[in-house]
Amino acid sequence: MSELTTREVIEGIFADAATGDLERVLRWWADDGILEDVTIARAFVGKDELRDYLRWYFKALPDIRYQPIRLVIDGYTAIVEWQQSAPVVDVFDGVAPSGVEMNFHALDMFHVRNGLVQHEVSWYGDGWFRQRLAGASGGEIPPPLPVTPPLGDDGMRFESPER
């Protein structure tokens, strides 16, 4: 069997992430893969740490479906934009849920080699993520950015020459 393309890996990992099945998601990762979550300023190295991270992520956000808005691929690199609002229903990175619904507007950058994710850098939310997560409100916290325009009929917001 030939090596999977970067596009095939990214489409596979996002489809599996939508199911919330940890092992299905982890099969796309190299054993020593690294995920840098810039929003919470943490890095997770290797499948054991990734498993722990994904476990609490999926448990806190069971309604997220990780539907890409935009996918840009250049060789081994893929950049994926996705956005969805969802309630936080369990502890998220040590913050107890406050019943708040969060707007996750994310940008994930992947490096894929040998059919596996070697490295991911992930950003979601904004500079006020922790305050919004905790349910804080007040004049010092700006309102969240508005939701971006709806997707097109094909599920993508922008036309791709590869389609």
C-alpha positions as CSV (number, residue, x, y, z in Angstrom):
1,M,0.0,0.0,0.0
2,S,1.3,3.4,-0.8
3,E,1.9,6.1,1.8
4,L,-1.1,8.3,2.5
5,T,-1.0,11.9,1.3
6,T,-1.1,14.8,3.6
7,R,-4.7,15.5,2.5
8,E,-5.8,11.9,3.3
9,V,-4.3,12.1,6.7
10,I,-5.9,15.4,7.6
11,E,-9.3,14.4,6.2
12,G,-9.0,11.1,8.2
13,I,-8.0,12.7,11.5
14,F,-10.8,15.3,11.3
15,A,-13.4,12.7,10.4
16,D,-12.2,10.6,13.4
17,A,-12.1,13.6,15.7
18,A,-15.8,14.2,15.0
19,T,-16.5,10.8,16.5
20,G,-14.7,11.5,19.8
21,D,-13.0,8.1,19.6
22,L,-9.5,8.6,21.1
23,E,-7.9,5.5,19.6
24,R,-9.2,6.3,16.1
25,V,-7.7,9.8,16.3
26,L,-4.4,8.6,17.8
27,R,-3.9,6.1,14.9
28,W,-3.1,9.2,12.8
29,W,-0.2,10.2,15.1
30,A,3.4,9.2,15.2
31,D,4.3,7.6,18.5
32,D,6.5,10.6,19.4
33,G,4.2,13.2,17.8
34,I,3.9,16.6,19.5
35,L,0.8,18.7,19.8
36,E,1.4,22.4,20.9
37,D,-1.9,23.9,22.2
38,V,-1.0,27.6,22.0
39,T,-4.3,28.7,23.5
40,I,-3.6,27.0,26.8
41,A,0.2,27.3,26.5
42,R,0.9,23.6,26.8
43,A,2.6,21.0,24.7
44,F,1.8,17.2,24.7
45,V,4.5,14.8,23.6
46,G,3.9,11.2,22.6
47,K,0.7,9.2,22.4
48,D,0.3,8.8,26.2
49,E,0.2,12.6,26.7
50,L,-1.9,13.1,23.6
51,R,-4.4,10.5,24.9
52,D,-4.8,12.4,28.2
53,Y,-5.2,15.7,26.4
54,L,-7.8,14.4,23.9
55,R,-9.6,12.5,26.7
56,W,-10.4,15.7,28.6
57,Y,-10.9,17.8,25.4
58,F,-13.5,15.3,24.1
59,K,-15.1,15.0,27.5
60,A,-15.4,18.7,28.0
61,L,-16.6,19.4,24.4
62,P,-18.6,16.4,23.3
63,D,-20.6,18.4,20.8
64,I,-17.7,19.7,18.7
65,R,-17.7,18.1,15.2
66,Y,-14.4,19.6,13.8
67,Q,-15.8,20.5,10.4
68,P,-13.1,22.2,8.4
69,I,-13.9,25.6,6.8
70,R,-10.6,25.9,5.0
71,L,-7.8,23.4,4.2
72,V,-4.5,24.5,2.8
73,I,-1.9,21.9,1.9
74,D,1.6,22.4,0.8
75,G,3.7,19.2,0.7
76,Y,3.9,17.8,4.3
77,T,2.2,20.9,5.8
78,A,-1.5,21.4,6.3
79,I,-3.4,24.3,7.7
80,V,-7.0,23.8,8.8
81,E,-9.4,26.4,9.9
82,W,-12.6,25.3,11.7
83,Q,-15.2,27.0,13.8
84,Q,-18.1,25.9,16.0
85,S,-19.9,27.0,19.1
86,A,-20.4,24.4,21.8
87,P,-21.1,24.2,25.6
88,V,-18.3,23.3,27.9
89,V,-19.7,20.4,30.0
90,D,-16.7,19.2,32.0
91,V,-13.4,20.4,33.3
92,F,-11.3,22.0,30.5
93,D,-7.6,22.3,31.3
94,G,-8.4,22.6,35.1
95,V,-11.2,25.1,34.7
96,A,-14.6,23.8,35.9
97,P,-17.4,24.4,33.5
98,S,-19.6,27.3,34.1
99,G,-22.4,26.4,31.7
100,V,-20.9,28.8,29.2
101,E,-21.2,28.2,25.5
102,M,-17.8,28.9,23.8
103,N,-17.2,29.9,20.2
104,F,-14.2,27.9,19.0
105,H,-12.6,29.5,16.0
106,A,-9.5,27.4,15.4
107,L,-6.4,27.2,13.2
108,D,-4.5,24.0,13.3
109,M,-1.1,23.6,11.5
110,F,0.1,20.0,10.9
111,H,3.3,18.5,9.7
112,V,2.7,15.0,8.2
113,R,5.4,12.5,7.3
114,N,5.2,8.8,6.5
115,G,1.3,9.0,6.7
116,L,1.3,10.2,10.3
117,V,1.0,13.5,12.1
118,Q,4.4,14.4,13.5
119,H,3.6,17.8,14.9
120,E,0.5,20.0,15.3
121,V,0.3,23.6,16.5
122,S,-3.3,24.6,17.5
123,W,-4.9,28.0,18.2
124,Y,-8.6,28.5,19.1
125,G,-10.5,31.1,20.9
126,D,-9.0,34.5,21.6
127,G,-6.8,36.2,24.2
128,W,-9.7,36.1,26.6
129,F,-10.2,32.4,26.4
130,R,-9.7,31.5,30.1
131,Q,-11.9,34.3,31.3
132,R,-14.7,33.3,28.9
133,L,-14.3,29.6,29.9
134,A,-14.7,30.5,33.5
135,G,-17.9,32.5,32.7
136,A,-16.4,35.8,33.6
137,S,-18.1,38.9,32.3
138,G,-17.7,42.6,32.6
139,G,-16.4,45.7,30.9
140,E,-12.8,44.5,30.8
141,I,-13.6,41.4,28.6
142,P,-14.5,42.4,25.0
143,P,-17.4,40.5,23.4
144,P,-16.4,37.5,21.3
145,L,-15.8,38.0,17.6
146,P,-18.9,37.3,15.5
147,V,-19.3,34.0,13.8
148,T,-17.8,34.1,10.3
149,P,-20.1,33.8,7.3
150,P,-21.8,30.4,6.7
151,L,-20.2,27.7,4.7
152,G,-21.0,27.2,1.0
153,D,-23.1,24.3,-0.3
154,D,-20.0,22.1,-0.6
155,G,-19.1,22.6,3.0
156,M,-16.2,25.0,2.2
157,R,-16.2,28.8,2.5
158,F,-13.6,29.3,-0.2
159,E,-13.2,27.9,-3.6
160,S,-10.3,25.5,-4.0
161,P,-8.6,25.0,-7.4
162,E,-8.1,21.3,-6.5
163,R,-11.9,20.6,-6.4
